[in-house]
């Protein structure tokens, strides 16, 4: 009985000493802050989804892509500089999207050039996400969405445009406005 109590005491000590506060900054351990961006279809109208950025306890980020309408295969994904309308170089390579599940998860702590990037910096990034058809067909985008400061938030402004009169000659032809009329 003493041997059994002794073994139980040692086992309890091992369990207690293995549970420490050193685990507070493990990459991929979520901190609770999240931001969701919409990804819209590009070449295939059936594909759409979201990119969810989650803050990890150590300040890095986990980016989860979830697409609907994908099929078999692997779909490379990247974060690019600038807005989707402007296009730009790849900043971060993401884990390819699994075509069967439509999902991808990437822990992000550095840019492609090796510089560190945090969750907060991703939220302030001048960037966008591209998801491609395949590694052999990077020119075909299946989903895309602006992120960071480029996110469209639904706010709009209307401007009144006035008509412009183009001078015409008596014969109905447009006058050459570079010179005399």
C-alpha positions in Angstrom: 0.0 0.0 0.0 2.9 2.4 0.8 4.4 1.7 -2.6 1.1 2.5 -4.3 0.8 5.8 -2.3 4.4 6.6 -3.2 3.7 6.1 -6.9 0.6 8.2 -6.8 2.5 11.0 -5.0 5.2 11.0 -7.7 2.7 10.9 -10.5 0.8 13.9 -9.0 4.1 15.8 -8.7 4.9 15.2 -12.3 1.5 16.4 -13.5 1.7 19.5 -11.2 5.2 20.5 -12.4 4.3 20.0 -16.1 1.5 22.6 -15.8 3.3 25.9 -15.7 2.6 29.5 -17.0 5.4 29.1 -19.6 2.7 28.1 -22.1 1.2 31.6 -22.3 2.9 32.6 -25.6 2.6 29.5 -27.7 2.1 30.4 -31.4 -1.4 29.4 -32.5 -2.9 29.7 -29.0 -5.8 32.2 -29.5 -6.1 35.4 -27.5 -9.7 36.1 -28.4 -9.5 39.0 -30.8 -10.7 38.2 -34.4 -11.4 40.0 -37.6 -13.4 38.5 -40.5 -13.0 39.6 -44.1 -15.2 38.6 -47.1 -13.7 36.8 -50.0 -15.6 37.1 -53.3 -15.7 34.8 -56.3 -13.6 35.7 -59.3 -13.5 33.1 -62.1 -16.1 30.8 -60.5 -19.3 32.4 -59.3 -20.0 29.5 -57.0 -17.0 30.1 -54.8 -17.1 32.6 -51.9 -16.0 32.6 -48.3 -14.2 34.3 -45.5 -10.8 35.0 -44.2 -10.7 35.1 -40.4 -7.7 36.6 -38.7 -7.3 35.5 -35.0 -4.9 37.0 -32.5 -2.6 34.5 -30.9 -1.5 34.9 -27.3 2.0 35.8 -28.5 0.8 38.6 -30.7 1.1 36.7 -34.0 -1.9 35.8 -36.1 -3.7 32.7 -37.3 -5.5 33.2 -40.6 -8.3 30.8 -41.4 -9.6 30.6 -44.9 -13.1 29.0 -45.4 -14.4 28.8 -48.9 -17.7 27.3 -50.2 -18.0 25.8 -53.6 -14.4 24.5 -54.1 -13.7 21.1 -55.5 -10.8 18.7 -55.3 -7.2 19.9 -55.5 -5.0 22.4 -53.8 -5.6 26.1 -54.2 -2.5 28.3 -53.4 -3.3 31.5 -51.4 -1.3 34.6 -50.6 -1.6 38.0 -49.0 -0.5 40.7 -51.5 0.5 44.4 -51.0 -1.9 47.1 -52.0 -5.6 46.7 -52.8 -7.0 44.1 -55.2 -7.7 46.9 -57.7 -4.1 48.0 -57.7 -2.4 44.6 -57.4 0.9 44.0 -55.7 3.7 41.7 -54.7 3.2 38.7 -52.4 3.7 39.7 -48.7 2.8 36.4 -47.0 2.5 32.8 -48.5 -0.5 31.1 -47.0 -1.2 27.4 -46.6 -3.0 26.3 -49.7 -6.8 25.8 -49.5 -7.9 22.1 -49.5 -10.4 21.9 -52.3 -12.4 19.1 -50.6 -12.9 21.0 -47.3 -12.5 24.5 -48.6 -10.3 25.3 -45.6 -6.8 26.5 -44.9 -5.1 27.6 -41.6 -1.8 29.5 -41.5 0.0 30.9 -38.4 1.5 34.2 -39.5 4.5 35.7 -37.6 6.7 36.9 -40.5 6.4 38.4 -44.0 7.9 36.6 -47.0 11.0 38.8 -46.7 11.5 37.6 -43.1 10.4 40.8 -41.2 8.0 40.2 -38.3 4.3 40.9 -38.7 1.8 41.0 -35.8 -2.0 40.6 -35.6 -2.4 44.4 -35.2 -0.1 45.0 -38.2 -2.3 42.7 -40.3 -5.4 44.7 -39.4 -3.6 47.9 -40.6 -2.1 46.3 -43.7 -2.5 47.8 -47.1 -3.3 44.3 -48.6 -5.6 41.8 -50.2 -5.9 38.0 -50.3 -5.8 35.9 -53.6 -6.8 32.3 -53.8 -5.7 30.7 -57.1 -7.0 27.8 -59.1 -3.8 25.7 -58.7 -0.1 26.0 -58.6 0.1 25.4 -62.3 -2.7 28.0 -63.0 -1.9 31.0 -60.7 -3.4 33.3 -63.3 -6.9 32.1 -62.5 -8.2 33.5 -59.3 -11.1 31.6 -57.6 -11.5 34.1 -54.7 -10.2 37.5 -53.6 -10.8 40.1 -51.0 -9.3 43.3 -49.6 -8.0 43.2 -46.0 -6.7 45.7 -43.5 -7.2 49.3 -44.4 -8.6 48.3 -47.8 -11.6 46.5 -46.4 -14.9 47.9 -47.8 -17.1 48.7 -44.9 -20.3 49.5 -46.6 -20.1 53.2 -46.2 -20.6 55.2 -49.4 -20.7 58.8 -50.6 -22.8 60.1 -53.5 -21.6 62.8 -55.8 -23.7 64.9 -58.1 -22.1 65.0 -61.6 -23.0 67.8 -63.9 -23.3 67.3 -67.6 -20.6 68.5 -69.9 -21.4 70.2 -73.2 -19.0 69.3 -76.0 -19.0 72.2 -78.6 -20.0 71.2 -82.1 -19.7 73.0 -85.4 -22.7 73.9 -87.6 -22.2 70.7 -89.6 -22.7 68.6 -86.4 -19.1 67.6 -86.1 -17.3 67.9 -82.8 -15.2 71.1 -82.7 -11.5 71.0 -82.1 -11.3 72.5 -78.7 -7.6 72.7 -78.7 -7.7 75.9 -80.8 -10.3 78.4 -81.7 -14.0 77.6 -81.9 
